[in-house]
Amino acid sequence: MQAAVQAIPMAFQPAVDFDAGLISRLSKSGPRYTSYPTADRFSDGYGYRDYLHAVADRRTRGNARPLSLYLHIPFCDTVCYYCACNKIVTKNREKAATYLAYLKREVEMQGSLFAGMNEVEQLHFGGGTPTYLSDAQMGELMDHLRRCFRFAADEVGEYSIEVDPRTVSAGRVHSLRAQGFNRISLGVQDFDADVQKAVNRIQPEEETRAIIAAARGAGFRSVSIDLIYGLPKQTPATMAETLEKVVAADPDRIAVYHYAHLPQLFKPQRRILEEDMPGSDAKLAMLQLCIERLTGAGYVYIGMDHFAKPGDELAIAQRQGRLHRNFQGYSTHADTDLVSCGVSAIGAVGATYSQNVKTLDAYYDALDRNELPVVRGARLGMDDVLRRTVIQKLMCQFELSISVIEQAFPVVFREYFKDELAQLAAMEEDGLVSVNGDWVSVGARGRLLIRNVCMVFDRYLATPGAGPRYSKTV
């Protein structure tokens, strides 16, 4: 069911046109589209055996395309109040040792399933805090991964890890590079002391700069920094100071996420005082500052909340029309199946998605039965794959060729998407998009509202269904 759509390189990337009034009027809750259908639409009718069928189908089709691996390490030493990740806050290191034993068992089972078609070109460790694992445990896990899968050469593969600078030393950073990681992402969020105190994450600038220097010295190919705007105690003035420090640190990539305050869903957020939260005007001003400061410093706006240097692989992939989006965000490796291990991890094999159980007990129980801990997922029909392709092209390239879509799918685009094109016509009046001849193009005013544009093609939003509230599109 996978359809390969030849990307059209973009000759020109339009600047972002920040219109605060337009954003205030149009911003609404909506998906981030790291998948389509989105994870809240997965069904518990999809389980372990369905996943086995998906892998078997891949083998039957002789699909030897490379793999992407994701490993979820859920543990943290302390809780950051803003966090909405699936995590376990504990100082009991024995829990990590037990988890590691079961995680290695799952990795081995997945490696056996993909035997003969298991070359990995992309690896990502997320959390939680992956470096909660000790240096020895991480080395042991990486050695185990290499026994179970074949890894592309360092200069070809993209092997990344999320790091909390508070949990690692310069020596540990060099060890991570020796263990095979070549990309590193640092959680910063904000450098302001009052903001850090309000979210329970005290992280001096010097500490972060030391880890960046260590990563450069160790030979990491890319260093990324994560920021959040909309946190308690933040103001445009404090954000300006943080941005100045971030630009001076000179990372290759910067992600600037909008904080979604949903205390009814995420218990740690209840510790944040409502009176400390910035208003909507202040948040828009902070976003505008981020865009102006980062693009002024030479970073390319990739999309959504990501910026990269012009020579970074993300920016190059976007210019060449081969940028991709998956559960880890934007990626340069589009033609891969995603194999995910660990609690709550989500994978994508062929025209399916699968998600693991979310608790340690359920995870251990499944593996004790010699079953992969898949608990829910989705099988994609032609309409799903078509809409996923359309959304991917818009999210990653801000344009799509109607004729290319028609070559890949048995549809007449303007008839199949008649209702959607009528909705886009209203967006054309606001200058967000244009539909001319063969092209649907997102303009400079629409780039920040790309989630709004993509929501037009999401048929699941038109049907009722239980699911978590989404964050605001801007």
Summary of the structure (lengths in Angstrom):
residues: 474
radius of gyration: 21.7
end to end distance: 32.7
largest distance: 61.5
contacts: 1543
relative contact order: 0.18
helix: 42%
strand: 20%
